[in-house]
Amino acid sequence: MSTYAEWKLWVGVLMEDADFDAVSDETYEILDGLYEKPYRIQGLKIEHIYRKSGIGVVVATLSWNYEHKVFDLKKIARARAIVPKLQKIFNQLGVQAKVRIMHYVDVGG
């Protein structure tokens, strides 16, 4: 039996909070493609956040399987810097939602 725990810090939007009614066909294809592979734009890797049903950028991951278990506070500054950049990208794509810094813990067995 395998047991793990993982924590992710990410910047983005929850699918349930976003309005996708006004997105173009091109944006819809980009968003639909996130289930298969990340979308890279302006130095960011936008991906589907599986455990939280969101879309955004993963800033940091900690797992008890990793050697380095110390959280670097610079990750918070990086997340803050990503918020306006990602908000602008989502606005340009027609995704109507407020970009936020979020996290989640995945505990599995």
GROMACS elastic network, one bead per residue, 0.5 to 0.9 nm:
[ bonds ]
;  ai    aj funct       b0    kb
    1   109     6  0.68622   500
    2   108     6  0.81036   500
    2   109     6  0.54854   500
    3   107     6  0.77633   500
    3   108     6  0.57194   500
    4    63     6  0.74565   500
    4    64     6  0.69215   500
    4    65     6  0.73062   500
    4   106     6  0.80438   500
    4   107     6  0.59449   500
    4   108     6  0.54169   500
    4   109     6  0.62466   500
    5    62     6  0.84046   500
    5    63     6  0.57188   500
    5    64     6  0.61135   500
    5    65     6  0.80646   500
    5   105     6  0.71011   500
    5   106     6  0.56287   500
    5   108     6  0.63162   500
    5   109     6  0.86430   500
    6    61     6  0.69289   500
    6    62     6  0.56431   500
    6    64     6  0.69165   500
    6    65     6  0.86079   500
    6   104     6  0.82949   500
    6   105     6  0.56741   500
    6   106     6  0.51379   500
    6   107     6  0.64743   500
    6   108     6  0.86887   500
    7    60     6  0.81119   500
    7    61     6  0.56023   500
    7    62     6  0.51435   500
    7    63     6  0.63515   500
    7   103     6  0.71398   500
    7   104     6  0.57439   500
    7   106     6  0.63250   500
    7   107     6  0.86844   500
    8    58     6  0.68790   500
    8    59     6  0.74751   500
    8    60     6  0.56474   500
    8    62     6  0.65256   500
    8    63     6  0.88105   500
    8   102     6  0.83847   500
    8   103     6  0.53862   500
    8   104     6  0.55705   500
    8   105     6  0.65958   500
    8   106     6  0.83900   500
    9    57     6  0.87578   500
    9    58     6  0.60678   500
    9    59     6  0.54828   500
    9    60     6  0.50701   500
    9    61     6  0.64543   500
    9    62     6  0.88031   500
    9    75     6  0.83730   500
    9    76     6  0.85417   500
    9    79     6  0.81102   500
    9   101     6  0.74040   500
    9   102     6  0.60007   500
    9   104     6  0.69777   500
   10    49     6  0.84933   500
   10    56     6  0.66856   500
   10    57     6  0.55027   500
   10    59     6  0.51739   500
   10    60     6  0.70074   500
   10    61     6  0.88596   500
   10    79     6  0.72151   500
   10   100     6  0.84341   500
   10   101     6  0.59239   500
   10   102     6  0.53361   500
   10   103     6  0.57777   500
   10   104     6  0.84659   500
   11    55     6  0.83117   500
   11    56     6  0.53930   500
   11    57     6  0.52545   500
   11    58     6  0.65068   500
   11    59     6  0.71777   500
   11    79     6  0.63309   500
   11    80     6  0.83927   500
   11    82     6  0.71126   500
   11    83     6  0.65026   500
   11    86     6  0.80482   500
   11    99     6  0.67494   500
   11   100     6  0.56153   500
   11   102     6  0.59271   500
   11   103     6  0.82806   500
   12    46     6  0.85627   500
   12    49     6  0.89806   500
   12    54     6  0.70039   500
   12    55     6  0.56311   500
   12    57     6  0.63447   500
   12    58     6  0.86800   500
   12    83     6  0.75764   500
   12    86     6  0.73266   500
   12    87     6  0.81899   500
   12    97     6  0.89998   500
   12    98     6  0.80286   500
   12   100     6  0.55090   500
   12   101     6  0.66258   500
   12   102     6  0.74666   500
   13    16     6  0.83918   500
   13    17     6  0.68247   500
   13    18     6  0.68368   500
   13    53     6  0.88768   500
   13    54     6  0.55232   500
   13    55     6  0.56406   500
   13    56     6  0.63976   500
   13    97     6  0.65708   500
   13    98     6  0.66635   500
   13    99     6  0.52970   500
   13   100     6  0.64334   500
   13   101     6  0.86367   500
   13   102     6  0.86265   500
   14    17     6  0.53459   500
   14    18     6  0.66209   500
   14    49     6  0.86923   500
   14    52     6  0.70528   500
   14    53     6  0.60774   500
   14    55     6  0.64884   500
   14    56     6  0.86366   500
   14    97     6  0.84622   500
   14    99     6  0.87742   500
   15    18     6  0.53382   500
   15    19     6  0.81997   500
   15    20     6  0.88498   500
   15    52     6  0.86293   500
   15    53     6  0.59246   500
   15    55     6  0.70018   500
   15    97     6  0.89745   500
   16    19     6  0.81370   500
   16    53     6  0.79985   500
   16    54     6  0.80118   500
   17    96     6  0.86165   500
   17    97     6  0.63231   500
   17    98     6  0.81558   500
   18    95     6  0.66815   500
   18    96     6  0.55789   500
   18    98     6  0.79132   500
   19    22     6  0.73758   500
   19    23     6  0.84876   500
   19    94     6  0.87618   500
   19    95     6  0.63128   500
   19    96     6  0.50638   500
   19    97     6  0.65897   500
   20    23     6  0.55077   500
   20    28     6  0.82070   500
   20    94     6  0.75138   500
   20    95     6  0.57783   500
   20    96     6  0.67814   500
   21    24     6  0.87619   500
   21    94     6  0.88868   500
   21    95     6  0.85393   500
   21    96     6  0.88471   500
   22    94     6  0.63141   500
   22    95     6  0.75596   500
   22    96     6  0.82154   500
   23    26     6  0.79969   500
   23    27     6  0.58572   500
   23    28     6  0.63831   500
   23    93     6  0.67235   500
   23    95     6  0.63464   500
   23    96     6  0.87157   500
   24    27     6  0.51550   500
   24    28     6  0.61909   500
   24    29     6  0.86736   500
   24    93     6  0.76337   500
   24    94     6  0.72733   500
   25    29     6  0.62320   500
   25    30     6  0.86979   500
   26    29     6  0.51909   500
   26    30     6  0.63741   500
   26    31     6  0.87871   500
   26    93     6  0.85756   500
   27    31     6  0.61463   500
   27    32     6  0.84677   500
   27    93     6  0.57951   500
   27    94     6  0.75177   500
   27    95     6  0.83959   500
   28    31     6  0.51355   500
   28    32     6  0.59679   500
   28    33     6  0.84155   500
   29    32     6  0.50760   500
   29    33     6  0.59821   500
   29    34     6  0.87751   500
   30    33     6  0.51213   500
   30    34     6  0.66033   500
   30    39     6  0.71084   500
   31    34     6  0.53313   500
   31    35     6  0.78819   500
   31    39     6  0.83923   500
   31    47     6  0.86877   500
   31    48     6  0.83713   500
   31    55     6  0.83121   500
   32    35     6  0.62462   500
   32    36     6  0.81525   500
   33    36     6  0.54801   500
   33    37     6  0.63049   500
   33    38     6  0.76077   500
   33    39     6  0.78451   500
   34    37     6  0.51364   500
   34    38     6  0.52790   500
   34    39     6  0.65411   500
   34    46     6  0.76487   500
   34    47     6  0.53884   500
   34    48     6  0.53725   500
   34    55     6  0.80508   500
   35    38     6  0.78144   500
   35    47     6  0.75716   500
   35    48     6  0.59052   500
   35    49     6  0.89957   500
   35    50     6  0.86167   500
   36    47     6  0.89601   500
   36    48     6  0.86620   500
   37    47     6  0.70360   500
   37    48     6  0.83709   500
   38    45     6  0.58950   500
   38    46     6  0.54272   500
   38    48     6  0.73811   500
   39    44     6  0.80759   500
   39    45     6  0.57150   500
   39    46     6  0.50981   500
   39    47     6  0.63973   500
   40    43     6  0.66751   500
   40    44     6  0.55946   500
   40    46     6  0.61978   500
   40    47     6  0.87463   500
   41    44     6  0.53948   500
   41    45     6  0.67078   500
   41    46     6  0.77562   500
   41    89     6  0.83829   500
   42    45     6  0.85734   500
   42    85     6  0.86557   500
   42    89     6  0.86920   500
   44    57     6  0.69303   500
   44    82     6  0.84367   500
   44    86     6  0.81690   500
   45    56     6  0.78920   500
   45    57     6  0.58884   500
   45    58     6  0.80057   500
   46    55     6  0.67280   500
   46    58     6  0.79760   500
   46    86     6  0.87868   500
   47    50     6  0.89310   500
   47    54     6  0.84182   500
   47    55     6  0.55910   500
   47    56     6  0.55142   500
   47    57     6  0.62554   500
   47    58     6  0.79322   500
   48    52     6  0.88675   500
   48    53     6  0.70521   500
   48    54     6  0.58693   500
   48    56     6  0.66276   500
   48    57     6  0.85646   500
   49    52     6  0.57836   500
   49    53     6  0.56062   500
   49    55     6  0.54966   500
   49    56     6  0.68425   500
   49    57     6  0.83333   500
   49    58     6  0.81286   500
   50    53     6  0.52377   500
   50    54     6  0.69580   500
   50    55     6  0.85858   500
   51    54     6  0.81130   500
   51   104     6  0.77272   500
   51   105     6  0.86376   500
   51   106     6  0.73748   500
   52    55     6  0.87690   500
   52   103     6  0.88249   500
   52   104     6  0.73617   500
   56    86     6  0.79168   500
   56    99     6  0.84557   500
   57    79     6  0.87735   500
   57    82     6  0.82774   500
   57    86     6  0.83949   500
   58    61     6  0.75788   500
   58    79     6  0.88085   500
   59    75     6  0.65705   500
   59    76     6  0.83754   500
   59    78     6  0.73525   500
   59    79     6  0.63158   500
   59    82     6  0.89943   500
   60    71     6  0.85086   500
   60    72     6  0.89098   500
   60    75     6  0.66719   500
   60    79     6  0.89982   500
   62    65     6  0.84598   500
   62    66     6  0.71231   500
   62    68     6  0.80842   500
   62    69     6  0.62871   500
   62    70     6  0.81527   500
   62    71     6  0.76241   500
   63    66     6  0.54642   500
   63    67     6  0.86873   500
   63    68     6  0.86923   500
   63    69     6  0.70344   500
   64    67     6  0.78127   500
   64    68     6  0.87575   500
   64    69     6  0.68722   500
   65    68     6  0.88954   500
   65    69     6  0.86124   500
   66    69     6  0.63716   500
   68    71     6  0.83440   500
   71    74     6  0.87276   500
   71    75     6  0.80098   500
   72    75     6  0.58580   500
   72    76     6  0.81062   500
   73    76     6  0.55677   500
   73    77     6  0.72055   500
   74    77     6  0.51413   500
   74    78     6  0.62723   500
   74    79     6  0.86686   500
   75    79     6  0.60912   500
   75    80     6  0.86008   500
   76    79     6  0.50011   500
   76    80     6  0.62032   500
   76    81     6  0.86167   500
   76   101     6  0.88283   500
   77    80     6  0.50953   500
   77    81     6  0.62310   500
   77    82     6  0.87109   500
   78    81     6  0.50785   500
   78    82     6  0.62595   500
   78    83     6  0.89336   500
   79    82     6  0.51169   500
   79    83     6  0.65003   500
   79   101     6  0.66353   500
   80    83     6  0.54552   500
   80    84     6  0.78664   500
   80   100     6  0.88662   500
   80   101     6  0.74054   500
   81    84     6  0.66701   500
   81    85     6  0.72224   500
   82    85     6  0.52364   500
   82    86     6  0.58848   500
   82    87     6  0.83541   500
   83    86     6  0.53209   500
   83    87     6  0.59930   500
   83    88     6  0.86403   500
   83    99     6  0.60911   500
   83   100     6  0.65736   500
   83   101     6  0.73152   500
   84    88     6  0.61479   500
   84    89     6  0.86606   500
   84    99     6  0.78517   500
   85    88     6  0.52733   500
   85    89     6  0.64299   500
   85    90     6  0.88069   500
   86    90     6  0.60936   500
   86    91     6  0.84481   500
   86    99     6  0.70747   500
   87    90     6  0.51562   500
   87    91     6  0.60279   500
   87    92     6  0.85681   500
   87    97     6  0.82649   500
   87    98     6  0.70436   500
   87    99     6  0.56232   500
   87   100     6  0.88982   500
   88    91     6  0.50448   500
   88    92     6  0.61725   500
   88    93     6  0.86329   500
   89    92     6  0.51255   500
   89    93     6  0.62590   500
   89    94     6  0.86955   500
   89    95     6  0.87116   500
   90    94     6  0.61658   500
   90    95     6  0.50767   500
   90    96     6  0.73293   500
   90    97     6  0.79895   500
   90    99     6  0.84406   500
   91    94     6  0.50160   500
   91    95     6  0.56483   500
   91    96     6  0.66031   500
   91    97     6  0.83021   500
   92    95     6  0.76170   500
   93    96     6  0.88326   500
